[in-house]
């Protein structure tokens, strides 16, 4: 099949994929906007229902305490704001990531405002848990209001203490380490009472279903997933979107596991104790339009005169696959490459490897293109050889058309007999296209999901490869390269409508690519340039064999 039909096939596959992707995004009913009544940090929380653990668990409003305050804890990577009532993290800034390109403001992952809530909560419930008291969650005492990782210091631990009426001392600690996005949240239970104490650790993420600042996909570009996800011993990675949380509560027991809230490039995730049987759960707060996903660890008993320590880890940061894989099994799968992950993951590894030498991510994309097209060269050569053979048959095909006229059945039979006689496969030129499309789609998700490309510059005006070219130079060059490919491959299409469609293909593709990430457009442009060079070289080889010259004549 000659190149013009291949281009039409690419367009059909590409547009079909993008329309399907957008349909996947839009098919779910949009949530109703809920006005949150929460105006100050941590006024309301949720803990598991009373029938799920021992002891009576309140689920209503938590009374405010006059002595509560907000505490800032900072490292080189994170700046956290912790509410001393309950010890929840109500704000998290990622110091290595700007909110927008060249902005002085840092990216805010967790926040608690009247318009949007995304907080990380944790506590001790159970029969004697301080977070299960009828009078409300505990207000921890802390010595300072600001803690910062000092120069030369590798870790920072901030303790907060609460003593209940029976004399049990609960110390909640937050530990941050240099160059890490993991927060270790621990509890030391010092039982100075006369009776055994039973508590149960939980951690959960609460987020508003509607984000007024969220940006959806534009034109045919799909938007990234935002919402809950989890991992268990039975399911390595599974999304559990807001609609599912509204309809049914997740209730799964697993060894280890984690729960998370995903968004474009970033993730917050509680990693449950990995050597214990934990319960993963969700709940929807309909009156506030908020979804909760969390875990509960097994109950522990602390005997009188003894103490015990329980802890969990909280990831707050970008989707860095290598680092997340070390923190918890399958946490790196939150970098969601979709159903072509088995192609996308090696592509990202290749891109990452080449970037370690090239330094510039744009150059790494160019080198990746060379590698991919080099591997596909045997298929490309077979494609153009098939094209040349097909062109050689054009006089005989035209003779068949004149012979059979509008009799499509006899025309098809005659063509099949001719192909069989001449030993030509009419689909021989399609295989490289069918191979390249999954690679293109996989690379699309690599560039969409890989935070390494966020705000990554190329050169001159291309200062962010993850968004469209602001001046549309790359899409225009890409369209021009398609036009050159068309001219180098003279069409043998005789149908006037098909001829018009072929003539407009570079323009149509240019329009599509106006909205694509600059990195993806760069890949397609370089791929086209490589195609032009390979096509010229292969046709020169065919001319030496006399095949291409005969076809052209």
N, C-alpha and C positions, 0 to 999 in steps of 0.2 A: 504494500500500500504506500503510495507516494506521500511526500512530506506534508502537502497541504491538507490531506485528509487526517494525517496524524495531528496536525495543529488543531483541527476541528475537534478531534477526539480529546485532546488535552483540555480544550475549552469546556467541552461537555462535562468531563470528569471533574474539573476544578469548580465550575459553577454549581454542579450537583452537590459536591461536597460542602461548599460554603453555604448553600441554601439549607441543606440538611443540618449543618452545624447550627445555623441560626434558628432553625425550627426547634432543635433540641433545647436551645436556650429559652425560646419564647413559649413553648407548648404548655409549661406549667402555669396555672393561674397566678396572677400577680397578687402578692399579699396586700391586705388592706393596711393603710398607714395607721399606726397606733401612736397616740400621744402619750409619752411616758410621764408619769407623775413624779419621777425621781429627780430631785433637784440638787441633792447634795450627795457626796460620795458615800456609798455603802449603807444608805438608809434602809434598804431592803435586801434580803438574801433568801436563798432557798436551801433547805437541807432535805435529805431523803425522808419519805413518809414514815410515820411512826410504826406501821406494821412491817417495815423492812428491817428495822433494827430494834434492839431492846431499849426500852425507855421511851418516854413521851417526847415527841419532837414537835415544836411549834412550827407552823408554816406561814404565819401571817406577818403583820408589820412588826418590825423590831424597833423598840423605843430608842430614841436618840439619847446619847449620854453627853453630859456637859464637858467631861474631861477628854473626850475623843479629840484626836488631831491627826494631821497628815504628816508623814515622815518621808523624806527623800533619801533614797539609797542609790548611789551611782558608782559605775565602774567605767572602764574605757569604752565599753560596748553598749551599756544599758544605763538608763536613768529611770528608776522606778519611784512611784508614789504609792505609799502604803497607808491605808486607813487603820488606825490603831483599834478601832472597833471591829473585831473579827480578824484583823490582820490581812485584809484583802488587798491585792494589787489593783488599784483603780486607774493607774496610768503607767504606760511604759513607752519610753522614747528610745529609738534605735539610733545611737550617736554616730554610727558609721554610714548612715543612709539619710540623704536629704529628703525632705518632704516632696519637693519638686526639683527639677534640674536647676543647679546654681542657687538654690534657696538657702537662706541662713537657718531656717527652721528644720528641725530633724523630724524624721518620719515617726508618727505616733501610731503604735500598734494597739495598745489598750487605752481606753478613755472612758470617762463617765460624765456625760453631759445630759442636759434636758432633751437633746435631740437624738442622741445615740449612745448606747451602752455596750461596752465590750470589756469585761473585767475578768480577772482570775481570782477565784475564791477558794479557800481551803479552811479546814477546821477539824475539830474532834467532836464527833457525836457519840451515840451509844448511851448506855445507862448513866454514866457519870461524865459524859463529854461536856465541856463548857459551852459548846455551840448549840447544845440541845436544851439549855435552861429555859424555863418558862419566862424568866425576867429579861431574856434577850441575850444576844451574843456578848462575849466578854470584851472589855476594853483593856487592852494591854498597856502596861507601863513601859516607857522607853526613856533612856537618859537624854538623847539628843533628838533634834528634829531634822538633822542633815548628817548623812554619813557618805564619805567619798573614799574610793580606793586611792591610796596614796602612791606617790611615785616610788617605784621599787618594791611595792607590795603586790604579791601574786593573788591574794584572795582577801575578801572582806566578809566578815560575819557580823550580823546585826541581831542581837537578842531582844525579845520583848517578853515580859512576864505578866502572868495573871495568877492570883491566888484565890481559890474559891472559899466558901464558908467552912468547909471541912479541913482546910489547911493544905490542900493539894496544890502544889506549885506547877503551873504549866508554862514552859518557856518555848516560845515560838521563835525560830531563827531563820534568817534569810542569808544565804551564802552566795556571793558572786565571785567569779574568778576572772582574771585578766584574759582577754582575747576569747571569751566564751559567751554564748548566748543562753546558757543554762543557769537557772536559778534553783538552788536546792532549798526546799522548804522543809524544815524539820521541827519536831516537837519532842521535848524532854519532859516526861511526866514524873515528878518527884512526889511520891505518895507519903506524906508525913501524917496521914490520918490513921485511925485505928482499924479501918476496913479496907478490903480490896477495892480497887478502882478499875472499872471497865470502860474503855474508850474505843472509838473506831475512826480512823483517818479517812477523810474524803477530800477530793479536789475537783473543781468544776469550772467550766467556762460559761459565762452568760453573755449573750449578744442579742442586740435588737435585730429583729427580722428585716426591718427596713432601714437601709442606710441612705440618708439624703444626699451624701457626697459620693455614693458609688457611681461608677461610670460603666455603662453597658457597652456592648459591641457597637461599632459604627459601620454603616453600610453592610457589607457581607462579612465583616470581621466578628467572630464570636467573642463573647466576654468570658473571662476566667471565672471559675467556680468560686463562690463565697458561701460558706456554711460549715456545718459540723461534719466530722469524719472520725473514724475510729479504727483500731486494729486489735484483733484478738487471736487466740491460738487457732481458731478455725478460719478466720478471715484476715489475710495479711493487711488489706487496706480496703475500706469501704466508706463511701460517702453516705451520709444520712441527712439529707437536706432538710430545710425548714419545713417544707410540706410534710415530710415523713414525721418530723418531730410533732407537728400539729396533730397528725392523724393517729399516731401510736407511739407510746413510750418504748424506747429501747431498753431491754433488760437482759443482759448477757453476762454470764460468769465465765471467766477466763483466767488462765495463768499469765501473769504479766499484763501486757496490753497498754494501750494509750488512747486518749481522747483528744480531739483538737478542733479548732476553728480555723478554717482556711480562707485565704483571700489571695489576690494576685500578688505573687512573689513572696508573701510573708505568711507565717503560721504561728499560732499559739497552741501549745500542746502540753497537757499533763501526762507525764509518764508514771504509771502506777508502779509500785514495788514489783520487780520482775520475778521474784522467787515466791510469790504468794498468789492465792486465788482471789481475784478481785471481781467486783461487780461493776459493769459499765451500764450507765443509764442515761436517759434523756427526759426532759420535761419541758412543757410549753406553758409560759405564763401569759394567758390570753389577755388579761386586763392590761398588760404592759407591752404586749407584742414582742416578747423576748423568749429566746430558746436557750435551753441549758443542756450541756452534755458534760458528764462527769464520771468519776470512778469512786468506789468505796473499797477500802482495804478490809481484811478480816479484823474482827474485834481482838483487842489485846487486854490482858488483865495484869494490873500492877499490884503486887502484894504490899501490905503495910510496911513502911520502913525501907522500901526499895524504889528504884527508878527505872524507867525504860524509855527508849528512843525510837521514834517512827519518823519516816521521811518519804518524800516523793520529789521528782524533778519536774521543772517547768521550763519548756523551751519557749523563748520569746525572741523571734528573729526572722531573718530571711530564710528562704528554702535552699540551704546549702547542703547538697546531697551527701558529700563525704562526711561532714561534721554530724549531720543528723543520723547517719547510719551508725556512727559510733555511740550515740546517745541512747538509742533504743532500736530494737529490731523493726525493720520496715518503716521507720519514721521518714526515711528518704523517699518513700513512695508518695508522700504528699506533693512532690513535684510530679504532677499528673500529666503524663504525655498521652493519655487516652489509649485507644485500642491498638495503636501502632507503637506502643512503648518499647517493644523488642527491637524496633529500628531506631527509635528516638534516643534511647539510652546509649547505644554504641556511637551514634552521631554526636551526642554531647561529649562523650569521652574523647572522641577524636578531635572535636572542636576545642575542648579543654587542653588536650595535649599539644595541639598546634599553637594555641594561644600562649602556652608557656615558653615557646620559642619566639613567636612573632610579637608578643606583648600586646599588640593591638588586636581587639576582637574582630574588627573588620577584615584585617589581613588574615586572621584565622579562618574566617568564613570563605575568603577567596581560596586559601590553601585547601580547605575542606572540599570546595567545589572541584578543584583540580584532582584531588584524590578520588572522589566519587566518580567523576567523569572518566578518569583513567581506568578505574575498575570496570566501568561499563563500556569501555572502548570496543571489546570484541562484539558486543551486542550492537553498538552503533555502526560498526563496519558491516555487520550482517544486514542491518536496516538499509543502509545506502546501496549495498549490493542488490538487495531485493528491489529497491526503488529503480535501480538501473535496468534490471531485468524486466520490470513491469513496463518501463518506458519503451523497451524494445518490442513489447507486445502491442503497443498502442495501434499501429497500422492494422494488425489483425483484429483487434477489438473493434476498431471503427468499421472494418469490413463486416464483422458480425452484426453491428448495429444497423448498417445499411441493409443487410440481408434479412434480418428478422423484424426490423421496424419497431412497432410498439408491442410486439409479442414478448412480454417480459419473461414468461416461462421458458420459451425456446432460447431466448437470449441468455438466461442464467445457465441453462444446460450447456449451451455452446461455450460459454466462458469457462465453466468447470472442466469441460473436455479439453479446452485449449491449455488451461493451467496444468492439467495432468500430463498432457502431451509434452509441454515445454518444461515440465518439472519446476514450476514456479509456485511458490506459496504466496497467495495474495495477502495473507496476514503477517508475512515475515517481517514487515517494517513496523508492526505495532508493538512487538515485545519490549523494545527499549522504552517506549512511552509508558507501557503498563508497569514497568519496573521503576521508572523515574517518578511516577505520580505518588506512590506510597512514600518515597524518599522526600519528595517535596512536602507532603502533608506532615510527615514526621518532623521535618526541619521547621515547619510552621509552628508546631507545638514546642519544639526546643526553644525557638526564639520567643515564643509567647510566655513560657513558663520559667525559663532560666533567669534567675535574678542577677546572675553575673553580667547579663547584657543590659540590665536596667541602667540607664544613664551612661552606657559605655560609648565613648566617642569613636569615630572612624578618622575622618580628616575634614578640614575646612568647615563647611556648614553642617556636616553630619555629626552632631554632638550627642546623639542618642540612637543607637541601633535598634532599640525596642519600639520606637514609634515611627510614623511615616516621615519620609523626606519632606522637610518644611517647604522646599522650593520645587519639589516634584522633578528634580533633575534625573535621579535614578530611574523612575518609571518611564520618563521620556526616552532615555538612552536604551532602556529595555525594549520599548516599542520599536525604536529604530533598529535595534539588533534583530528583532523578529522580521522586520521589513527586509533586511539584508538576506536573512535566511530564505525568505520567500523568493527573492530575486535569484538567488543561487540555485533554487530548485524549481525550474520552470514547471508550471502546472500543466497537467494533462486532463484536467476536469473540463468537460464539454458542457455541462449543465450551466446555463446562465445564472441561476440563483446561487448555485454553489460557488461559482466564480466571484460573485459579489460578496458572499459571506467570507470567502478567503481573503479578499482584498481588505475587508474591514477588520480582520482578526487582530492585526497589530494595534489598531485603535481601540478595539474592545478590551484587549489585554492591558493596554496602557491605562485605561480607565479603572479597571479592577485594581491594578497595582498602585494607583494613587494613594490608596488607603492602607496598604500593607506595610508592616514594619520595614524600615530601611534595610535591616539586615537580610530579610527575606528577599527583598527586591534586588539587593546586591548579589545574592546567591544566584537568582534567576538571570540577571544581566551577565554575570561572569560565565554562567552555564551556556548562555546563548553565544557568547564570544568563543568559548571552547568549541561549541558546535560548528560555528563558522570555520574555524581553523581545521577541525577534524573533517568536516565535509569537503573542504578544499583539498586536503591531503588525500582523502580516500578517493575522490573523483580523479585526482591526478594518477593515482595507482590504477584505477579502473581504465583510464585512458591509455595507459601503457599496455594494458591487456587487450585493448580494443573494445572493451565492453561498453564503457561510458560513451565513447565516441560514436559507436553504432546507435546507442540509445538516443543520443542527442540529435543525430542526423535523421 
